[in-house]
Amino acid sequence: MDASRKPIVVVGSINMDLVARTPTIPLAGQTLIGTGFDTTPGGKGANQAVAAARLGYPVAMVGRVGEDVFGQALVDNLAAAGVDTDAVERVPGPSGVAPILVADNGENSIVVVPGANGLVTPGVVDSHAALLRSAGMVLCQLELPLETVVRTLALCAGAGVPVMLDPAPAAPLPEAIFAQVAWFTPNETEAALYVGPGLPPEDAARQLLARGLQGVVLKRGGEGAYVALADGRAAWVPAFKVQAIDTVGAGDCFNGAFAVALLEGHDPFAAARFASAAAAISVTRRGAQASMPTRAEVEAFLAEHA
Ligand code: RIB
């Protein structure tokens, strides 16, 4: 690992995505004929790790996969992207899987079956405490047991390491942890769980910041992202217009790229623009980790869209 830069450490989920392409997302009780199927690496944690690593940033992953057919393939895919997998353990039982439907308009619906991700206990985090303390930033999501996320935040708070918490899938959180989060990055439906439905982003961000967060990014897909900081600065960062074919992992791409740009010294609004470019490229490709762009691709895209 590059010793001159403090790594991003992702404490999160690693899934195999089982993706069926379909004309539309079926209604309850409806059967549709699909147009394609892929088995492709995913998991919000692993996706964020790969997004950052593809941009050339040092990244380490803490997590677990199963001793099934998917486990080794998931670890190999992380390593091939440049992620340090020393803290990814194989444990008895199945790996996490995510049956996913992707409709022709790029929208998706996802079910996550945690498998080995459910065995990432607080003790696993404790056993990698030195790695977490060495981080420039720690990235978490909510696909691991909540007590593990809570322990990660407490450990990082004690060590002064900033944490980006992606509250996905949204779940009630202990109030005390908001003060331990540097960046909170919900999408629209996730934000609604914490502030109620239908609030304009400006009001939602204000309410969230009042709970002790240092920064909020409200991810609004094709509309862009609303970035707000505890010091009062706030702005919309519009999305780039592209033809989306698969939005799976786009939010994860944003988070990984946002973390990289922040750690490279960009202000949060410039970092969000960089992340938005990375996410825009990712939705033009199929797959979660398979769609994450390289730095050269993001820089070329930004130059074209200057
Ligand atoms: O955010 C997209 C991811 O959610 C998928 O890769 C799937 O595995 C689930 O974790």
Residues whose N, C-alpha, C, O or C-beta is under 5 A from the ligand:
A	BS01	RIB	N15 D17 G42 G43 K44 A98 V248 G249 D252 A288
